[in-house]
Amino acid sequence: MAEWYFVRHGETKWNAERRVQGHTDIPLHEPGRNALQFTAKRLALVHFDFIYSSDLVRATETAEIIIAGSKTNPPEVRIDPMLREVSFGDFEGMTWEEMSSSDQGLRLHQDQRNLDYAPPKGESYRDLLNRLSKFADFLQLNHAKDDVLIVGHGAALRALVVKLLGLNDQAYWSLTGLGSGSITRLSCRHTGNVMINWNEVGHFPI
């Protein structure tokens, strides 16, 4: 049975400041890079047939750190913009608190579980789900027998898992947020995809 591993990128300065990143290309900061050594150690003995990453630098850096710690001669990273985070448009750079104070803030629409609201110049979560549906189809068509590592972003990976499990779009709200450097794992079986674990963070020291 193939297994697909999903890793959320490591922490950035904007993550630490609770700023919305979206498509803004923010690199990892030093604490984020250091913490990812534990993720790399956790995955060091896992052989991946293929590795995919979002094209944003916080994801590609994360993939590189995992590869550097691998003991299994991993393949090169394949970059795919479909794995990008949802675009928050004009809200990018704002803190969640700043957005919550606005009548039109994203937090209000999240609380209402509104998948169709898009920030100015941004994407809706429905847009995100539709985009990640294409990558889910690609993964199932091309890698049903492969062990694959996918490095991406919190919202995007949630959307991808929803699609891979064949869930209704509203199930997006039933999945908790993913921690930086966390590991989520699905098993691809002939009877359908199965979630093995969600948001594994036990590799980090307490």
Secondary structure, 3 states (H helix, E strand, C coil): CEEEEEEECCCEHHHHCCECCCCCCCCECHHHHHHHHHHHHHHCCCCCCEEEECCCHHHHHHHHHHHHCCCCCCCCEEECHHHCCCCCHHHCCCEHHHHHCCCCCHHHHHHCCCCCCCCCCCCCHHHHHHHHHHHHHHHHHHCCCCCEEEEECHHHHHHHHHHHCCCCHHHHHHCCCCCCCCEEEEEEECCEEEEEEEEECCCCCC
